[in-house]
Amino acid sequence: MSEGSSERSDPATLTDADFGRALTENPILIVDCWAPWCGPCRALAPLVDDLARTYHGRVAFGKVNVDDNPKIAQMYGVMSIPTLLFIKDGRLVDRLVGVVPRKTIEEKIRKLL
């Protein structure tokens, strides 16, 4: 997602300003919608980071701080955090809300691959 994205294994920080580019540059994009004050978001973060490393080169991962980037949250109707958005070819195809097991996330990823 931006410079060096082919080497990126950690989730990219996405903003309202660069989100559109991330959508067009990544056929499969999983977006973690979170906020710094959210305990469950902080609990989910290490799992998202690990999945980004596991699926590096096949799935792009991004993180959106919904407090700083309200347009993205509004565009996708994010009402609770954490929310994972599963986007394929620029279109939202699935979502998960709350802290969920790795297996649940990986099942959704496999459907996108």
PyMOL CGO cylinders between C-alpha atoms (Angstrom):
from pymol import cmd
from pymol.cgo import CYLINDER

trace = [
    CYLINDER, 0.00, 0.00, 0.00, 2.20, 2.88, -1.02, 0.3, 1, 1, 1, 1, 1, 1,
    CYLINDER, 2.20, 2.88, -1.02, 5.92, 2.66, -1.32, 0.3, 1, 1, 1, 1, 1, 1,
    CYLINDER, 5.92, 2.66, -1.32, 7.45, -0.68, -0.48, 0.3, 1, 1, 1, 1, 1, 1,
    CYLINDER, 7.45, -0.68, -0.48, 4.10, -2.41, -0.11, 0.3, 1, 1, 1, 1, 1, 1,
    CYLINDER, 4.10, -2.41, -0.11, 5.50, -5.59, -1.66, 0.3, 1, 1, 1, 1, 1, 1,
    CYLINDER, 5.50, -5.59, -1.66, 7.89, -5.81, 1.30, 0.3, 1, 1, 1, 1, 1, 1,
    CYLINDER, 7.89, -5.81, 1.30, 5.30, -4.87, 3.91, 0.3, 1, 1, 1, 1, 1, 1,
    CYLINDER, 5.30, -4.87, 3.91, 4.31, -7.63, 6.27, 0.3, 1, 1, 1, 1, 1, 1,
    CYLINDER, 4.31, -7.63, 6.27, 2.81, -5.49, 9.03, 0.3, 1, 1, 1, 1, 1, 1,
    CYLINDER, 2.81, -5.49, 9.03, -0.62, -3.94, 8.47, 0.3, 1, 1, 1, 1, 1, 1,
    CYLINDER, -0.62, -3.94, 8.47, -0.43, -0.52, 6.82, 0.3, 1, 1, 1, 1, 1, 1,
    CYLINDER, -0.43, -0.52, 6.82, -1.86, 2.49, 8.61, 0.3, 1, 1, 1, 1, 1, 1,
    CYLINDER, -1.86, 2.49, 8.61, -4.68, 3.74, 6.39, 0.3, 1, 1, 1, 1, 1, 1,
    CYLINDER, -4.68, 3.74, 6.39, -6.29, 7.16, 6.47, 0.3, 1, 1, 1, 1, 1, 1,
    CYLINDER, -6.29, 7.16, 6.47, -9.28, 8.81, 4.87, 0.3, 1, 1, 1, 1, 1, 1,
    CYLINDER, -9.28, 8.81, 4.87, -6.81, 10.39, 2.43, 0.3, 1, 1, 1, 1, 1, 1,
    CYLINDER, -6.81, 10.39, 2.43, -5.09, 7.22, 1.16, 0.3, 1, 1, 1, 1, 1, 1,
    CYLINDER, -5.09, 7.22, 1.16, -7.83, 4.62, 1.60, 0.3, 1, 1, 1, 1, 1, 1,
    CYLINDER, -7.83, 4.62, 1.60, -9.03, 4.81, -2.01, 0.3, 1, 1, 1, 1, 1, 1,
    CYLINDER, -9.03, 4.81, -2.01, -5.54, 4.03, -3.29, 0.3, 1, 1, 1, 1, 1, 1,
    CYLINDER, -5.54, 4.03, -3.29, -5.30, 1.04, -0.94, 0.3, 1, 1, 1, 1, 1, 1,
    CYLINDER, -5.30, 1.04, -0.94, -8.57, -0.27, -2.38, 0.3, 1, 1, 1, 1, 1, 1,
    CYLINDER, -8.57, -0.27, -2.38, -7.34, -0.06, -5.97, 0.3, 1, 1, 1, 1, 1, 1,
    CYLINDER, -7.34, -0.06, -5.97, -3.82, -1.38, -5.30, 0.3, 1, 1, 1, 1, 1, 1,
    CYLINDER, -3.82, -1.38, -5.30, -4.84, -4.47, -3.32, 0.3, 1, 1, 1, 1, 1, 1,
    CYLINDER, -4.84, -4.47, -3.32, -7.14, -7.12, -4.82, 0.3, 1, 1, 1, 1, 1, 1,
    CYLINDER, -7.14, -7.12, -4.82, -7.73, -8.52, -1.32, 0.3, 1, 1, 1, 1, 1, 1,
    CYLINDER, -7.73, -8.52, -1.32, -7.67, -6.10, 1.60, 0.3, 1, 1, 1, 1, 1, 1,
    CYLINDER, -7.67, -6.10, 1.60, -8.57, -6.73, 5.22, 0.3, 1, 1, 1, 1, 1, 1,
    CYLINDER, -8.57, -6.73, 5.22, -9.09, -3.58, 7.25, 0.3, 1, 1, 1, 1, 1, 1,
    CYLINDER, -9.09, -3.58, 7.25, -8.96, -3.53, 11.04, 0.3, 1, 1, 1, 1, 1, 1,
    CYLINDER, -8.96, -3.53, 11.04, -11.15, -0.66, 12.27, 0.3, 1, 1, 1, 1, 1, 1,
    CYLINDER, -11.15, -0.66, 12.27, -10.00, 0.25, 15.77, 0.3, 1, 1, 1, 1, 1, 1,
    CYLINDER, -10.00, 0.25, 15.77, -9.34, 3.06, 18.26, 0.3, 1, 1, 1, 1, 1, 1,
    CYLINDER, -9.34, 3.06, 18.26, -6.51, 3.46, 20.79, 0.3, 1, 1, 1, 1, 1, 1,
    CYLINDER, -6.51, 3.46, 20.79, -8.88, 3.59, 23.80, 0.3, 1, 1, 1, 1, 1, 1,
    CYLINDER, -8.88, 3.59, 23.80, -10.59, 0.29, 22.83, 0.3, 1, 1, 1, 1, 1, 1,
    CYLINDER, -10.59, 0.29, 22.83, -9.42, -2.65, 24.96, 0.3, 1, 1, 1, 1, 1, 1,
    CYLINDER, -9.42, -2.65, 24.96, -10.84, -5.34, 22.65, 0.3, 1, 1, 1, 1, 1, 1,
    CYLINDER, -10.84, -5.34, 22.65, -9.13, -3.61, 19.71, 0.3, 1, 1, 1, 1, 1, 1,
    CYLINDER, -9.13, -3.61, 19.71, -5.79, -3.82, 21.49, 0.3, 1, 1, 1, 1, 1, 1,
    CYLINDER, -5.79, -3.82, 21.49, -6.48, -7.49, 22.25, 0.3, 1, 1, 1, 1, 1, 1,
    CYLINDER, -6.48, -7.49, 22.25, -7.14, -8.24, 18.56, 0.3, 1, 1, 1, 1, 1, 1,
    CYLINDER, -7.14, -8.24, 18.56, -4.15, -6.25, 17.22, 0.3, 1, 1, 1, 1, 1, 1,
    CYLINDER, -4.15, -6.25, 17.22, -1.43, -8.93, 17.75, 0.3, 1, 1, 1, 1, 1, 1,
    CYLINDER, -1.43, -8.93, 17.75, -3.58, -11.49, 15.92, 0.3, 1, 1, 1, 1, 1, 1,
    CYLINDER, -3.58, -11.49, 15.92, -4.10, -9.12, 12.99, 0.3, 1, 1, 1, 1, 1, 1,
    CYLINDER, -4.10, -9.12, 12.99, -0.36, -8.42, 12.90, 0.3, 1, 1, 1, 1, 1, 1,
    CYLINDER, -0.36, -8.42, 12.90, 0.39, -12.15, 12.86, 0.3, 1, 1, 1, 1, 1, 1,
    CYLINDER, 0.39, -12.15, 12.86, -2.17, -12.82, 10.11, 0.3, 1, 1, 1, 1, 1, 1,
    CYLINDER, -2.17, -12.82, 10.11, -0.58, -10.04, 8.04, 0.3, 1, 1, 1, 1, 1, 1,
    CYLINDER, -0.58, -10.04, 8.04, 2.76, -11.84, 8.28, 0.3, 1, 1, 1, 1, 1, 1,
    CYLINDER, 2.76, -11.84, 8.28, 1.19, -15.25, 7.59, 0.3, 1, 1, 1, 1, 1, 1,
    CYLINDER, 1.19, -15.25, 7.59, -0.66, -14.08, 4.46, 0.3, 1, 1, 1, 1, 1, 1,
    CYLINDER, -0.66, -14.08, 4.46, 2.00, -11.62, 3.27, 0.3, 1, 1, 1, 1, 1, 1,
    CYLINDER, 2.00, -11.62, 3.27, 2.04, -11.45, -0.52, 0.3, 1, 1, 1, 1, 1, 1,
    CYLINDER, 2.04, -11.45, -0.52, -1.49, -12.85, -0.84, 0.3, 1, 1, 1, 1, 1, 1,
    CYLINDER, -1.49, -12.85, -0.84, -3.62, -10.55, 1.34, 0.3, 1, 1, 1, 1, 1, 1,
    CYLINDER, -3.62, -10.55, 1.34, -3.01, -6.91, 2.25, 0.3, 1, 1, 1, 1, 1, 1,
    CYLINDER, -3.01, -6.91, 2.25, -3.87, -5.78, 5.77, 0.3, 1, 1, 1, 1, 1, 1,
    CYLINDER, -3.87, -5.78, 5.77, -4.56, -2.26, 6.92, 0.3, 1, 1, 1, 1, 1, 1,
    CYLINDER, -4.56, -2.26, 6.92, -5.54, -0.55, 10.15, 0.3, 1, 1, 1, 1, 1, 1,
    CYLINDER, -5.54, -0.55, 10.15, -7.87, 2.42, 10.37, 0.3, 1, 1, 1, 1, 1, 1,
    CYLINDER, -7.87, 2.42, 10.37, -8.12, 4.47, 13.56, 0.3, 1, 1, 1, 1, 1, 1,
    CYLINDER, -8.12, 4.47, 13.56, -11.83, 5.34, 13.39, 0.3, 1, 1, 1, 1, 1, 1,
    CYLINDER, -11.83, 5.34, 13.39, -11.41, 8.34, 15.68, 0.3, 1, 1, 1, 1, 1, 1,
    CYLINDER, -11.41, 8.34, 15.68, -8.94, 9.94, 13.27, 0.3, 1, 1, 1, 1, 1, 1,
    CYLINDER, -8.94, 9.94, 13.27, -10.61, 8.70, 10.05, 0.3, 1, 1, 1, 1, 1, 1,
    CYLINDER, -10.61, 8.70, 10.05, -14.39, 8.89, 10.47, 0.3, 1, 1, 1, 1, 1, 1,
    CYLINDER, -14.39, 8.89, 10.47, -15.15, 8.88, 6.73, 0.3, 1, 1, 1, 1, 1, 1,
    CYLINDER, -15.15, 8.88, 6.73, -14.01, 5.28, 6.33, 0.3, 1, 1, 1, 1, 1, 1,
    CYLINDER, -14.01, 5.28, 6.33, -16.02, 4.13, 9.34, 0.3, 1, 1, 1, 1, 1, 1,
    CYLINDER, -16.02, 4.13, 9.34, -19.07, 5.99, 8.04, 0.3, 1, 1, 1, 1, 1, 1,
    CYLINDER, -19.07, 5.99, 8.04, -18.65, 4.65, 4.49, 0.3, 1, 1, 1, 1, 1, 1,
    CYLINDER, -18.65, 4.65, 4.49, -18.73, 1.05, 5.75, 0.3, 1, 1, 1, 1, 1, 1,
    CYLINDER, -18.73, 1.05, 5.75, -21.26, 1.55, 8.55, 0.3, 1, 1, 1, 1, 1, 1,
    CYLINDER, -21.26, 1.55, 8.55, -18.82, 0.62, 11.30, 0.3, 1, 1, 1, 1, 1, 1,
    CYLINDER, -18.82, 0.62, 11.30, -20.86, 0.94, 14.50, 0.3, 1, 1, 1, 1, 1, 1,
    CYLINDER, -20.86, 0.94, 14.50, -18.74, -1.16, 16.88, 0.3, 1, 1, 1, 1, 1, 1,
    CYLINDER, -18.74, -1.16, 16.88, -15.04, -1.78, 17.14, 0.3, 1, 1, 1, 1, 1, 1,
    CYLINDER, -15.04, -1.78, 17.14, -13.02, -3.76, 16.53, 0.3, 1, 1, 1, 1, 1, 1,
    CYLINDER, -13.02, -3.76, 16.53, -14.49, -4.47, 13.10, 0.3, 1, 1, 1, 1, 1, 1,
    CYLINDER, -14.49, -4.47, 13.10, -12.62, -6.36, 10.39, 0.3, 1, 1, 1, 1, 1, 1,
    CYLINDER, -12.62, -6.36, 10.39, -13.68, -5.47, 6.85, 0.3, 1, 1, 1, 1, 1, 1,
    CYLINDER, -13.68, -5.47, 6.85, -13.00, -8.03, 4.13, 0.3, 1, 1, 1, 1, 1, 1,
    CYLINDER, -13.00, -8.03, 4.13, -12.68, -6.26, 0.78, 0.3, 1, 1, 1, 1, 1, 1,
    CYLINDER, -12.68, -6.26, 0.78, -12.15, -7.97, -2.57, 0.3, 1, 1, 1, 1, 1, 1,
    CYLINDER, -12.15, -7.97, -2.57, -11.67, -6.03, -5.80, 0.3, 1, 1, 1, 1, 1, 1,
    CYLINDER, -11.67, -6.03, -5.80, -12.69, -2.82, -4.04, 0.3, 1, 1, 1, 1, 1, 1,
    CYLINDER, -12.69, -2.82, -4.04, -15.98, -4.18, -2.72, 0.3, 1, 1, 1, 1, 1, 1,
    CYLINDER, -15.98, -4.18, -2.72, -16.89, -5.10, 0.85, 0.3, 1, 1, 1, 1, 1, 1,
    CYLINDER, -16.89, -5.10, 0.85, -17.69, -8.81, 0.85, 0.3, 1, 1, 1, 1, 1, 1,
    CYLINDER, -17.69, -8.81, 0.85, -17.72, -9.64, 4.56, 0.3, 1, 1, 1, 1, 1, 1,
    CYLINDER, -17.72, -9.64, 4.56, -17.10, -8.31, 8.05, 0.3, 1, 1, 1, 1, 1, 1,
    CYLINDER, -17.10, -8.31, 8.05, -16.45, -9.53, 11.56, 0.3, 1, 1, 1, 1, 1, 1,
    CYLINDER, -16.45, -9.53, 11.56, -17.25, -7.50, 14.67, 0.3, 1, 1, 1, 1, 1, 1,
    CYLINDER, -17.25, -7.50, 14.67, -15.55, -7.99, 18.02, 0.3, 1, 1, 1, 1, 1, 1,
    CYLINDER, -15.55, -7.99, 18.02, -12.67, -10.15, 19.10, 0.3, 1, 1, 1, 1, 1, 1,
    CYLINDER, -12.67, -10.15, 19.10, -12.96, -13.41, 17.19, 0.3, 1, 1, 1, 1, 1, 1,
    CYLINDER, -12.96, -13.41, 17.19, -10.79, -16.54, 17.06, 0.3, 1, 1, 1, 1, 1, 1,
    CYLINDER, -10.79, -16.54, 17.06, -8.02, -16.81, 14.49, 0.3, 1, 1, 1, 1, 1, 1,
    CYLINDER, -8.02, -16.81, 14.49, -9.80, -19.78, 12.91, 0.3, 1, 1, 1, 1, 1, 1,
    CYLINDER, -9.80, -19.78, 12.91, -12.88, -17.63, 12.20, 0.3, 1, 1, 1, 1, 1, 1,
    CYLINDER, -12.88, -17.63, 12.20, -10.80, -14.94, 10.48, 0.3, 1, 1, 1, 1, 1, 1,
    CYLINDER, -10.80, -14.94, 10.48, -8.82, -17.49, 8.49, 0.3, 1, 1, 1, 1, 1, 1,
    CYLINDER, -8.82, -17.49, 8.49, -12.03, -19.12, 7.22, 0.3, 1, 1, 1, 1, 1, 1,
    CYLINDER, -12.03, -19.12, 7.22, -13.07, -15.73, 5.81, 0.3, 1, 1, 1, 1, 1, 1,
    CYLINDER, -13.07, -15.73, 5.81, -9.62, -15.18, 4.29, 0.3, 1, 1, 1, 1, 1, 1,
    CYLINDER, -9.62, -15.18, 4.29, -9.68, -18.59, 2.58, 0.3, 1, 1, 1, 1, 1, 1,
    CYLINDER, -9.68, -18.59, 2.58, -12.98, -17.69, 0.90, 0.3, 1, 1, 1, 1, 1, 1,
    CYLINDER, -12.98, -17.69, 0.90, -11.32, -14.63, -0.61, 0.3, 1, 1, 1, 1, 1, 1,
    CYLINDER, -11.32, -14.63, -0.61, -8.24, -16.45, -1.95, 0.3, 1, 1, 1, 1, 1, 1,
]
cmd.load_cgo(trace, "trace")
